[in-house]
Structures are given as C-alpha cells and as structure tokens.
Amino acid sequence: MGKQRGESERQRIPQPLIKRRIASGRGALEQPNATHDGDVALTPMFWLAVALTGIATGLFGDFLMWVLALAEGWAFHYHSGSYQAAVAAVSGARRVGFLVLASVIGAIGWYLIRRFLRHEKAEIDDALWTGTGELSLRRSLLTSVVSEVVIGMGASIGREAAPKLMGGASGSVIGLWTRLSTEQRRLLVACGGGAGLAAVYNVPLGGALFTAEVLYGTLALPVVLPALACSFIATYVAWLYLPNGATYADIPAYRFSTSIMVWSVLAGVIVGLLTVGYVRLIGWVSHHRASGARIFWSMPLVFLAVGTLGIWYPQLFGNGKDMAHQAFLGVGSVGLLFALFALKPFVTAATLGSGAAGGVFTPFLSTGALLGALLGVLWSHMWPGTPVGAFALVGAAAMVGASMQAPLAGLALVLEMTHSGFSLMIPMMCATVIATTLVRHIDGYSMYSARLPRQLE
C-alpha cells in the first residue's frame, strides 16, 4: 500500500519536489480545488505564453482606450472629467449629428468586416465554450477599433468587449506560436479575455475571477494561478497609459446599517426578476440583429432615435459609466433615476439590434446602480438614514453578479472599480446571492450566453 501511495504521489502533475507523502499518507490532491494539471499542463512554455499574453493584452488595452479617447475628443471635446458633462455641453444638433455619423462609420466598417472576413472567428465566448479557442487577430482588431470609435462618438454600448476580445485573440495567436496544446490554448485565451477586462478597468482580481468563473468555468488552482498572473501583468502594463486609480473615484465609504440589510433582501428579489427580462431582451436582439445590407438603414435609424433622446438625456450617450458614478454618489432625483433606469436597457438593446458590436457589462452595472438608487430613495421615506449611494452599490453588485451568473466576479468587480463598499459587503452578498439564484432558477441565461449565435447544423 505504501508503495502504491508513493507512486501515486510521484505521478501527479506537476510532480512535487518532495516525493514522500506526509505521515498520514493522505494525498495533497484530495483538496478539491488543488487538482492536477491534467490536459492543461502548466509547463514553462505555457507560463511564458501567459506572460506574453498579459503584456500584449495590456498594450492592446492602452491602444483601444487611446482610440476611444480620440473619438470622444473629436465628437464632444472630451479630454478628462465627466464624459456626460462634455456631451451635455455641446448642442443637441451636434449630439445627434455625431451619433448618426457614428452609425455610418459603424455600418460601413462592420458590413465590410463581416462580409470579407466572415470565415474568421472573432467571438471569444463562442470560441471558448463551443470551439478550440481559436480567434482571428485581424478580424478581432478591426472589429474592436470600429467598436471603440463608435462608442467614443456616443453609442450606448460597453467599451469592455473590445479589450476582452483582443486579450483573447492575443492568447490565441501566442498559443499557436508557442505550439501549446488545444486545452492549453483555450485556457490562455480565457486568461487573455479576463485580462482585457482587468486592464481597462484596473480590476486585476475581478478580471482573474471573470476568467475562472465566467470564461473557463472553474475555480480550480491550475486555472486561477494563470488567470491571476495574466490579469496582474496586463493591468500593470496598461498603467503605461491608463490611470491606476479606481474607475469610479471619490465614492464615500458608506457604513452598514440594519435598514440596508433588510432592504437588500427585497432588492435582491426585484433585481433578479428584472435581470431575467433584461437578459432575455439582450438575447432576442442579438439573435435578430441586423445583418448584411440591412445594417445600412437600421443602424442610422436607431442611432438617430437614441440621439434624439439624448437631447433631453445626454446620460444615454456612451456606456453608462457616468450614470453609475452619479448613482454611487447619491446624485439624481426620483424622476431622473427612473427615466434613466427605464431607458438605458432599451437603448443598449436597440443599439445591439441595429448591428453594432460592443459590450453590455457597464450598461448592466449602470442599470443596477440606477435601480438600487431609485429603490433606495423610495425606501428612505419609510426607513431614513442610509445614503442613496449605498443602495446603488448594492444594486450594481446584485445585477452584475446575476446577469453574469458569476457572483464572485460581480462582487469583486464592483469593489475594485469603486474602491468602496467593503462595509456593505454583507448586504451586497445577500442581494447578489438572491438575485443570482432567482436568475439561475427562473431562466439561467447570462448576458454572455444569451448572445451566443445560433449553431449551424
């Protein structure tokens, strides 16, 4: 028996330096997450590929955010501070005009990409979950650049899809170059995707958890280690151009209260139910998205409608970052919070349905923040004392976690993006667990799985 145990210990992957088991004879791999590497051997060549992917992802993140900044400056003279304020400072005609121009650029760009590069893959979720993880660097880069230009000019979609895609494409190319196995390359692509999110939002832990929990689907040690490494390398490299502070700065350190604890239970139910509908909406418009020549009339019409709404609500321009920021600070009347909460999901859905390519992470986060603030204002009339911004943080965490079906990543992302909310951890966890559980049992789709294209027979 002793010999069998020794052989078992020596045959594990990776092989330990100490060959003998501890006195009890029990195996180190009996801890469920500390599995052997299996098909994804963490070899020296794999670790080199992880480092190179992290560096490439960080540089691509910088490049894409530079492109975004150029578009924002050109369209609305925005260079720093509040993008929402810059949009509001220009005339209504300029807002509508540049958004329509963005639709023309997007329609032409995406039409040409989808027509002439249709056999090249540029959907990271689909490539990871149903394929080998192979992505086209050329199509991914062109799609990402067009996306950031259009978002900078006001399109109501998230900016994170492009760096996520380029992180994955970097991993795909580097995995082929270093001759990794298919399973090693899939993990590398997942690490690059999460690192792209980490780099542009300065959320290395959230990006690593996003890799493990969403893209790869396990928190086993052989997955978590390279995910962490790739995310921190990409984030550190991105500091060459991007700031190293919180995405949402100056959020107060809100304190825990019995009021918000009780509220989080009710809010979790409401957030969960509404998330089901929002995810279903995103899935529907993704499936019926304008394709082919239809994009030339559908995108301008939708962008014209959004631009017209933006005359009264400039907050609808862009990914919704400033809407969330204002909610976290507790700024906004009941009427404004309700209007933005009601409009943002439909504006984002319509933009995607018109044929645009972009993310939904920040739109979901901003919608959750607005909903939390709105419910918080109403709750405060019955149980006063808790700042409205605290409710917004809880609402954002619950909707992000539920919509991604990834509560750990959702919580980590909100905490890292705000550098606040640690005193609210208990109500945030409570609302997130309830909302995520409801979504899982009622429907189960996430903001990512709902967008997967139809599988061809």
Residue, then its C-alpha position, 0 to 999 in steps of 0.5 A: m500500500g505504501k508503495q502504491r501511495g508513493e507512486s501515486e504521489r510521484q505521478r501527479i502533475p506537476q510532480p512535487l519536489i518532495k516525493r514522500r507523502i506526509a505521515s498520514g499518507r493522505g494525498a495533497l490532491e484530495q483538496p478539491n480545488a488543488t487538482h492536477d494539471g491534467d490536459v492543461a499542463l502548466t509547463p514553462m512554455f505555457w507560463l511564458a505564453v501567459a506572460l506574453t499574453g498579459i503584456a500584449t493584452g495590456l498594450f492592446g488595452d492602452f491602444l483601444m482606450w487611446v482610440l476611444a479617447l480620440a473619438e470622444g475628443w473629436a465628437f464632444h471635446y472630451h479630454s478628462g472629467s465627466y464624459q456626460a458633462a462634455v456631451a451635455a455641453v455641446s448642442g443637441a444638433r451636434r449630439v445627434g449629428f455625431l451619433v448618426l455619423a457614428s452609425v455610418i462609420g459603424a455600418i460601413g466598417w462592420y458590413l465590410i468586416r463581416r462580409f470579407l472576413r466572415h470565415e474568421k472567428a472573432e467571438i471569444d465566448d463562442a470560441l471558448w465554450t463551443g470551439t478550440g479557442e481559436l480567434s482571428l487577430r485581424r478580424s478581432l482588431l478591426t472589429s474592436v477599433v470600429s467598436e471603440v470609435v463608435i462608442g467614443m462618438g456616443a453609442s450606448i454600448g460597453r467599451e469592455a468587449a473590445p479589450k476582452l476580445m483582443g486579450g483573447a485573440s492575443g492568447s490565441v495567436i501566442g498559443l499557436w506560436t508557442r505550439l501549446s496544446t488545444e486545452q492549453r490554448r483555450l485556457l490562455v485565451a480565457c486568461g487573455g479575455g479576463a485580462g482585457l477586462a482587468a486592464v481597462y478597468n484596473v480590476p486585476l482580481g475581478g478580471a482573474l475571477f471573470t476568467a475562472e468563473v465566467l470564461y473557463g468555468t472553474l475555480a480550480l488552482p491550475v486555472v486561477l494561478p494563470a488567470l491571476a498572473c495574466s490579469f496582474i501583468a496586463t493591468y500593470v502594463a496598461w498603467l503605461y497609459l491608463p490611470n491606476g486609480a479606481t474607475y469610479a473615484d471619490i465614492p464615500a465609504y458608506r457604513f452598514s446599517t440594519s435598514i440596508m440589510v433588510w432592504s437588500v433582501l427585497a432588492g435582491v428579489i426585484v433585481g433578479l426578476l428584472t435581470v431575467g427580462y433584461v437578459r432575455l431582451i439582450g438575447w432576442v436582439s442579438h439573435h435578430r440583429a441586423s445583418g448584411a445590407r440591412i445594417f445600412w438603414s437600421m443602424p442610422l435609424v436607431f442611432l438617430a432615435v437614441g440621439t434624439l433622446g439624448i437631447w433631453y438625456p445626454q446620460l444615454f450617450g456612451n456606456g453608462k459609466d457616468m450614470a453609475h458614478q452619479a448613482f454611487l454618489g447619491v446624485g439624481s432625483v426620483g424622476l431622473l433615476f427612473a427615466l434613466f433606469a427605464l431607458k438605458p436597457f432599451v437603448t443598449a438593446a436597440t443599439l445591439g439590434s441595429g448591428a453594432a458590436g460592443g459590450v453590455f457589462t457597464p450598461f448592466l452595472s449602470t442599470g443596477a446602480l440606477l435601480g438600487a438608487l431609485l429603490g433606495v430613495l423610495w425606501s428612505h421615506m419609510w426607513p431614513g438614514t442610509p445614503v442613496g449611494a449605498f443602495a446603488l452599490v448594492g444594486a450594481a453588485a446584485m445585477v452584475g453578479a446575476s446577469m453574469q451568473a458569476p457572483l464572485a466576479g460581480l462582487a469583486l468587480v464592483l469593489e475594485m472599480t469603486h474602491s468602496g463598499f467593503s462595509l456593505m459587503i454583507p448586504m451586497m452578498c445577500a442581494t447578489v446571492i438572491a438575485t443570482t439564484l432567482v436568475r439561475h432558477i427562473d431562466g439561467y441565461s447570462m448576458y454572455s450566453a444569451r448572445l451566443p449565435r445560433q449553431l449551424e447544423 
